[in-house]
Structure formats: structure tokens, C-alpha cells
């Protein structure tokens, strides 16, 4: 046997011995599957937008029954009423309904008075109240003793058909100052329609300084 052959056999034997010592088996698999680390993306919770409170608009209340910064409304108890004659024309009588401040303070009136005929001891109303004519006027300030006047037209109801009018003698006028629910009485003699006539039996305009 040559030297080279002997060397080859020695190397092969050494390899066989090494294989037996190592068990000649592949490396064991790890105990469990290898799992790659996962990274969960962080999330930032959303926040609802804040809403600042909205303040209610400021309001300025007028003086009771009057205008802001002005005098209070004249009440019925502070007024006296009268009629100033204005003549007659075209089947109507014209007058001015005068309201005078008989109180002890300055007050104001604005707009139209309510006017109707009344009769009897109980002062019951006769027919429809006065129709309002024209624009509503500005505030009228009344010092003590001062007056405001509203033009008034009193139709001659004898011109209406009696069956439609039911003519009735009246004793005067019931007057409601603007904004008041209490009335005052202005005496006068005349005739009104107890029924609803085909036209207005009374027509009143806005109050103005008198």
C-alpha cells in the first residue's frame, strides 16, 4: 500500500469517528417557531374641537310703557279728555280728541287712541269702534298741563240706511289712551249706529302735540 493510500484511509477513519461523536445528525430545530417582532403603530386619540360659549346678545329694555331713556307712558289716571270742535263737511263732523296731562309728572303718548260711542247708564258701546287712519305718529311728550290731540271724524249716520245702521242716541265717547286697558269718558251728544253700518261711523288719526 502506498503512503498516499494510507493517508487517505486515516483521514476517512478520522471523519467517521468525528461523525459518530457528533451523532451525525442535523442541528435540532428550536422549540417553537421564530416569530418576528411586530410593532403596533401608536395612535393618538382624537379630541373633539372645543366650542366656546356664545354670549346672548345684550338687550336694553325701554322704560315701562315708554321709549329707552324717555319718560314713562301717560296712564289713563293721569289724563283728562275733551273734544275741540273742528267744523263739518261732506256729511261728517270733525273734531279733535284732546288728552291733557293732569298728573304730576312728564309722560308720553304714542300712536292712536281707541275710541267708540257709548250710551246708557252702564256706558255700553254703540256699534263698531273708530277706524284708524294714516300712519302712526312719533312720541308726544307731555309736561304737566300739556295736551296731545287726535283728529276725529264723526260721520252723520243719518246718511246710512236705518235698517243697516239702527240709529241710537249716544251720551259720549269711551277713550282708551295708547297702550292702556283702562278708559276715560268724554261726554257728547250725538247719534251712532248700534248695528254695523256699511261704512265707518268714527275715524281717528294718530296723536300729535296740541
Buried (B, 14 or more C-beta within 10 A) or exposed (E): EEEEEEEEEEEEEEEEEEEEEEEEEEEEEEEEEEEEEEEEEEEEEEEEEEEEEEEEEEEEEEEEBBBEEBBBBBBBEBBBBBBEEBEEEEEBBBBBBBBBBBBEEBBBBBBBBBBBBBBEEEEEBBBBBBBBBEEEBBBBBBEEEBBBBBBBBBBBBEEBEEEEBBBBEBBBBBBBBBBBEEBBEBEBEBBBBBBEBEBBBBBBBBBBEB
